[in-house]
Amino acid sequence: MTDPTHSTRIEPPRLPKGHRPQIFDDQGVDQLHAAYVTLATELAVAFERIDTLERLLIQRVGLTADDIQSAAADPSQAAQRMARQTELAERLLKPFKDFREHHIASGPGGIADSTKDA
């Protein structure tokens, strides 16, 4: 008989084994698709939170939907928002810029040569 107090516990692997499945013919398209799905998911969550906050402002503070829609940022707030938008755009585009720079630096045969005909 086996004693259940001395059973060996099997730990699941911390990382999945094998390679990431590839859906499209080009691995770059797969990476772009994954980034797109991630961004869409984050955006959906952000929209839910915005909706919740707007509803709370209407219910608990007494603002109207028109009050919220017509609110405008002062110049300082607008500058802060623009800085955040710029930072987000730079983070989102960084992989593409890095990819392009790598291929341009690789010389002939990189994407720099393939875009000359376009």
ABEGO torsion letter per residue (X at the ends): XBBAAABBBBBBBABBBEBBBBABABAAAAAAAAAAAAAAAAAAAAAAAAAAAAAAAAAAAGBBAAAAAABBBBAAAAAAAAAAAAAAAAAAAAAAAAAAAAAAAAEBGBAAAAAAAX
